[in-house]
Amino acid sequence: MREDCNKQSNGTKFIPLFLVEPSLVLPDVLHMKLRIVNRLIDGLLAECEDRDNREKVRNPTATAIHLQSIICAIRNCEMKFDVWVDDRKGRKFTSLVGEDRERLLRRLPLQLQGKLQPQTEAKTLRLWILLEKILLHFNSDVTGSSVQKEALEFLELFVQLGRDGSKGYGKERVTPYIHILAHHASQKHESFGCLGWFCSQGIEKKNDVLKHIHHSKTNKWNSTADALIIAKRLETPEHVREARLYRKLDTEYWAEGLIEQSRAKRSRCAEKKDVVEKTPRRVEEMDAAELRTELQLIGVTTTVKSPGKLRQMLMNERKAQEMAQQTDGQLRGNL
């Protein structure tokens, strides 16, 4: 690597801080799965949007039925999925965790049958099937056998779909992860026996747990500290404090019914509580807030803040109510 840096060849420009030879660098299977599945989902959405736009040119009243069919197909794989348009970044879709992507690789090809362009449907489904097969091989095979043929086929299909006119695919849409999958991952798998041994699944699992804690924690003011504390506790479940055993030393208390007498005594004390009747406060003793509350109970809403004016208003309203009640009583008596 130092020679490459001095010559500025093989993609190197400066001497790195740590001289780690490329032969010792391993691709992470988990991140390859996350990024490549995202690219394939984006390809499906771009293809369906293109079909919807072409149909809308012919028929202005047409709706986005193809895009909606892809969304329903992904939801049928037992996961939440939505697509929206961001003002700055354009089209975006729901971020899926590792388990969702594995379920998507297993079930989505069956759900997509009959929902894509007939000319390219077989190649698109073949992409998903190949990716699942390659990733499963990297995670489960411990013999170091090669899947270079399948990886190159995946890359060729991805590029060929772009040449066939499918939006979201093609040479310009190839990401570094797709390049690593096709040209380097299989070689690393053969050299080290199994790429799954070096997967960062444990770290990503902790990230998922922290993400769940962050969004469900009630203490929003210090959620970061709570998440770190809980994550640390999850690492040491064997150190959880055991419940202390209670030993009944006073056998007389438990055997001769003294505990029942104690319970009965507490219940009698609870029954003898004196009920203190609250006397209404005088108008002269009320403050402004209490006066406004009393007026609201009567049905009068005001923005006056002066205690004197509020007190006068309350007294006038009470007198008016008393006079109305007396008048109503006299009318009923005459009837």
C-alpha positions as MATLAB code, in Angstrom:
seq = 'MREDCNKQSNGTKFIPLFLVEPSLVLPDVLHMKLRIVNRLIDGLLAECEDRDNREKVRNPTATAIHLQSIICAIRNCEMKFDVWVDDRKGRKFTSLVGEDRERLLRRLPLQLQGKLQPQTEAKTLRLWILLEKILLHFNSDVTGSSVQKEALEFLELFVQLGRDGSKGYGKERVTPYIHILAHHASQKHESFGCLGWFCSQGIEKKNDVLKHIHHSKTNKWNSTADALIIAKRLETPEHVREARLYRKLDTEYWAEGLIEQSRAKRSRCAEKKDVVEKTPRRVEEMDAAELRTELQLIGVTTTVKSPGKLRQMLMNERKAQEMAQQTDGQLRGNL';
ca = [
       0.000    0.000    0.000;
       2.858    2.394    0.762;
       4.203    1.905   -2.773;
       0.757    2.636   -4.217;
       0.550    5.801   -2.126;
       3.964    6.998   -3.287;
       3.034    6.365   -6.905;
      -0.578    7.556   -6.386;
      -1.846    4.467   -8.146;
      -4.606    1.897   -7.580;
      -6.992    4.499   -6.199;
      -4.631    5.905   -3.545;
      -3.650    9.554   -3.141;
      -2.330   10.021    0.417;
      -0.645    7.769    2.956;
      -3.358    6.568    5.353;
      -3.101    7.048    9.100;
      -3.166    3.272    9.641;
      -1.504    1.095    7.046;
      -4.004   -1.752    6.749;
      -3.410   -3.828    3.669;
      -6.489   -4.381    1.463;
      -5.962   -8.130    1.767;
      -6.887   -7.827    5.458;
     -10.011   -5.711    4.896;
     -13.278   -7.669    4.947;
     -16.673   -6.508    3.636;
     -19.540   -6.582    6.090;
     -22.324   -8.894    4.919;
     -24.940   -7.032    6.924;
     -24.183   -3.659    5.354;
     -24.044   -5.192    1.888;
     -27.540   -6.537    2.501;
     -28.845   -3.222    3.840;
     -27.476   -1.050    1.051;
     -28.111   -3.384   -1.893;
     -31.690   -4.142   -0.823;
     -32.281   -0.390   -0.568;
     -30.998   -0.011   -4.119;
     -33.277   -2.790   -5.380;
     -36.306   -1.257   -3.627;
     -35.448    2.101   -5.156;
     -35.224    0.416   -8.557;
     -38.696   -1.074   -8.172;
     -40.176    2.289   -7.171;
     -38.433    4.139  -10.007;
     -39.655    1.602  -12.568;
     -43.268    1.836  -11.342;
     -43.186    5.630  -11.207;
     -41.965    5.687  -14.799;
     -44.834    3.419  -15.881;
     -47.365    5.582  -14.038;
     -45.989    8.770  -15.613;
     -46.168    7.307  -19.135;
     -49.758    6.209  -18.579;
     -50.659    9.633  -17.166;
     -49.414   11.258  -20.386;
     -51.877    9.147  -22.351;
     -54.644    9.470  -19.761;
     -54.514   12.536  -17.451;
     -57.008   10.937  -15.032;
     -54.830    7.859  -14.467;
     -53.663    7.173  -10.906;
     -50.409    5.712   -9.571;
     -51.663    2.130   -9.617;
     -48.282    0.536  -10.360;
     -46.520    2.294   -7.488;
     -49.354    1.416   -5.134;
     -49.171   -2.239   -6.203;
     -45.468   -2.373   -5.211;
     -46.233   -0.778   -1.837;
     -48.987   -3.349   -1.215;
     -46.657   -6.185   -2.252;
     -44.045   -5.086    0.306;
     -46.701   -4.676    2.995;
     -47.919   -8.199    2.280;
     -44.512   -9.366    3.537;
     -45.713   -8.400    7.053;
     -43.965   -5.056    7.458;
     -44.835   -1.367    7.483;
     -43.850    0.472    4.334;
     -44.663    3.907    2.926;
     -43.356    6.170    0.164;
     -43.341    9.947    0.290;
     -41.715   12.914   -1.448;
     -39.195   15.023    0.455;
     -38.840   18.673   -0.601;
     -35.037   18.468   -0.662;
     -34.169   14.808   -1.290;
     -37.040   13.742   -3.533;
     -38.618   10.295   -3.187;
     -38.010    8.501    0.115;
     -39.361    5.303    1.627;
     -39.549    3.656    5.026;
     -36.212    2.525    6.418;
     -36.233   -1.213    7.118;
     -34.169   -3.050    9.737;
     -32.120   -6.169    9.058;
     -34.879   -8.648    9.890;
     -37.316   -6.858    7.582;
     -34.869   -7.068    4.699;
     -34.343  -10.788    5.224;
     -38.093  -11.327    5.174;
     -38.301   -9.162    2.069;
     -35.673  -11.237    0.232;
     -37.567  -14.442    1.018;
     -41.131  -13.349    0.248;
     -41.086  -10.413   -2.147;
     -40.270  -12.273   -5.416;
     -43.498  -14.238   -5.065;
     -45.481  -11.069   -4.322;
     -44.028   -9.253   -7.366;
     -45.173  -11.772   -9.951;
     -47.455  -10.075  -12.482;
     -46.848   -6.545  -11.131;
     -43.768   -5.548  -13.165;
     -43.113   -4.888  -16.842;
     -43.540   -8.169  -18.723;
     -40.336   -7.595  -20.732;
     -38.088   -7.298  -17.665;
     -40.038   -9.043  -14.898;
     -38.014  -12.283  -15.060;
     -34.689  -10.430  -14.795;
     -35.908   -8.285  -11.903;
     -37.133  -11.310   -9.929;
     -33.864  -13.080  -10.693;
     -31.992  -10.185   -9.043;
     -33.841  -10.694   -5.752;
     -33.410  -14.475   -5.837;
     -29.672  -14.213   -6.579;
     -29.086  -11.693   -3.801;
     -30.817  -13.894   -1.234;
     -28.799  -16.917   -2.351;
     -25.460  -15.061   -2.217;
     -26.041  -13.494    1.199;
     -27.286  -16.769    2.645;
     -24.154  -18.471    1.357;
     -21.889  -15.872    2.971;
     -23.639  -16.272    6.326;
     -24.053  -20.064    6.491;
     -21.292  -21.668    4.417;
     -18.126  -22.416    6.420;
     -16.238  -24.338    3.734;
     -15.142  -21.271    1.797;
     -16.818  -22.360   -1.444;
     -17.174  -19.778   -4.209;
     -20.285  -17.943   -5.406;
     -18.361  -15.765   -7.844;
     -20.500  -16.941  -10.755;
     -23.765  -15.907   -9.088;
     -22.268  -12.568   -7.974;
     -21.150  -11.690  -11.502;
     -24.550  -12.729  -12.849;
     -26.189  -10.357  -10.359;
     -24.048   -7.460  -11.599;
     -24.656   -8.279  -15.267;
     -28.434   -8.450  -14.734;
     -28.403   -5.131  -12.891;
     -26.560   -3.425  -15.753;
     -28.634   -5.187  -18.437;
     -31.893   -3.945  -16.927;
     -30.647   -0.386  -17.386;
     -29.876   -1.094  -21.032;
     -33.405   -2.485  -21.444;
     -34.836    0.862  -20.370;
     -35.803    0.100  -16.764;
     -35.440    3.108  -14.513;
     -33.416    2.595  -11.335;
     -30.924    0.150  -12.887;
     -27.875    0.373  -15.140;
     -24.142    0.924  -14.963;
     -24.499    4.435  -13.550;
     -26.607    3.064  -10.661;
     -23.985    0.546   -9.505;
     -22.937    1.357   -5.934;
     -19.661    0.458   -4.171;
     -21.500   -2.298   -2.292;
     -22.700   -3.888   -5.546;
     -19.135   -3.697   -6.897;
     -17.756   -5.341   -3.739;
     -20.422   -8.054   -3.881;
     -19.588   -8.907   -7.491;
     -15.776   -8.653   -7.493;
     -14.392   -8.997   -3.964;
     -16.811  -10.610   -1.498;
     -16.547  -14.126   -2.921;
     -12.739  -14.000   -2.878;
     -12.727  -12.858    0.759;
     -15.166  -15.646    1.611;
     -12.847  -18.236    0.098;
      -9.769  -16.798    1.847;
     -11.231  -16.527    5.358;
     -13.664  -19.458    5.317;
     -16.889  -17.563    6.087;
     -17.729  -13.871    5.832;
     -20.556  -14.334    8.300;
     -18.003  -14.768   11.092;
     -16.972  -11.130   10.692;
     -20.475   -9.663   10.449;
     -21.387   -6.633   12.600;
     -24.837   -8.038   13.382;
     -24.320   -7.599   17.124;
     -23.537   -3.900   16.772;
     -26.495   -3.332   14.468;
     -28.736   -5.210   16.895;
     -27.720   -2.818   19.645;
     -28.413    0.098   17.301;
     -31.921   -1.254   16.667;
     -32.502   -1.625   20.418;
     -31.302    1.928   21.086;
     -33.485    3.225   18.264;
     -36.520    1.484   19.773;
     -35.705    2.855   23.240;
     -35.221    6.366   21.851;
     -38.633    6.426   20.148;
     -40.575    4.747   22.972;
     -38.922    6.310   26.033;
     -41.062    8.772   27.950;
     -38.105   10.783   29.259;
     -37.550   12.773   26.078;
     -35.265   15.293   27.770;
     -32.535   12.737   28.519;
     -33.296    9.855   26.177;
     -29.661    9.406   25.091;
     -28.442    8.737   28.630;
     -31.382    6.384   29.287;
     -30.636    4.420   26.128;
     -26.948    4.020   27.012;
     -27.739    2.967   30.573;
     -30.316    0.386   29.480;
     -27.997   -0.958   26.764;
     -25.268   -1.432   29.354;
     -27.674   -3.272   31.621;
     -28.627   -5.588   28.758;
     -24.975   -6.668   28.505;
     -24.921   -7.956   32.100;
     -28.170   -9.850   32.721;
     -26.361  -12.364   34.948;
     -25.649   -9.641   37.517;
     -29.293   -8.835   38.194;
     -29.987   -8.605   41.910;
     -32.026  -11.523   43.228;
     -35.070  -10.998   45.397;
     -34.314  -11.348   49.103;
     -36.036  -14.226   50.878;
     -38.281  -13.270   53.807;
     -37.879  -15.398   56.906;
     -40.742  -15.486   59.404;
     -38.888  -15.256   62.714;
     -41.905  -14.389   64.918;
     -43.905  -17.635   64.647;
     -46.410  -16.463   67.261;
     -47.350  -13.471   65.119;
     -48.091  -15.683   62.109;
     -49.452  -18.813   63.817;
     -51.776  -17.437   66.507;
     -53.736  -14.985   64.412;
     -52.014  -11.802   65.524;
     -51.593  -10.729   61.928;
     -55.386  -10.850   61.463;
     -55.866   -8.713   64.587;
     -53.424   -6.174   63.211;
     -55.312   -6.032   59.898;
     -58.645   -5.601   61.699;
     -57.207   -2.796   63.809;
     -56.028   -0.936   60.724;
     -59.442   -1.295   59.076;
     -61.221    0.066   62.201;
     -58.902    3.067   62.235;
     -59.721    3.736   58.618;
     -63.471    3.644   59.304;
     -63.281    6.267   62.114;
     -62.066    9.076   59.918;
     -63.914   12.266   60.609;
     -65.518   13.885   57.644;
     -64.696   17.559   57.607;
     -67.219   19.590   55.709;
     -65.719   22.412   53.740;
     -67.376   25.774   54.283;
     -67.585   28.033   51.249;
     -65.213   30.957   51.299;
     -66.557   34.446   51.569;
     -66.462   36.655   48.520;
     -64.343   39.206   50.371;
     -61.612   36.573   50.972;
     -61.298   35.379   47.348;
     -58.473   36.463   45.061;
     -58.814   37.333   41.368;
     -58.334   33.733   40.108;
     -60.943   32.347   42.494;
     -63.388   35.082   41.562;
     -63.025   34.346   37.829;
     -63.547   30.631   38.548;
     -66.751   31.355   40.449;
     -67.970   33.556   37.621;
     -67.263   30.800   35.079;
     -69.303   28.346   37.167;
     -72.212   30.759   36.953;
     -71.727   31.111   33.214;
     -69.979   34.479   33.055;
     -66.704   34.762   31.130;
     -64.627   37.904   31.589;
     -61.101   39.213   31.081;
     -61.272   41.692   33.968;
     -58.246   41.405   36.289;
     -59.161   43.811   39.072;
     -60.255   41.892   42.208;
     -62.622   44.691   43.204;
     -64.467   44.678   39.894;
     -64.569   40.885   39.831;
     -65.942   40.802   43.364;
     -68.664   43.313   42.458;
     -69.566   41.341   39.321;
     -69.879   38.105   41.320;
     -72.084   39.721   43.950;
     -74.326   41.265   41.286;
     -74.682   37.938   39.477;
     -75.567   36.105   42.674;
     -78.186   38.733   43.555;
     -79.630   38.468   40.060;
     -79.860   34.675   40.383;
     -81.546   34.954   43.799;
     -84.119   37.430   42.438;
     -84.760   35.179   39.443;
     -85.348   32.214   41.764;
     -87.752   34.231   43.953;
     -89.688   35.416   40.925;
     -89.865   31.890   39.574;
     -91.135   30.632   42.952;
     -93.870   33.286   43.084;
     -95.056   32.443   39.578;
     -95.266   28.776   40.449;
     -97.173   29.620   43.644;
     -99.735   31.668   41.709;
    -100.255   28.757   39.302;
];
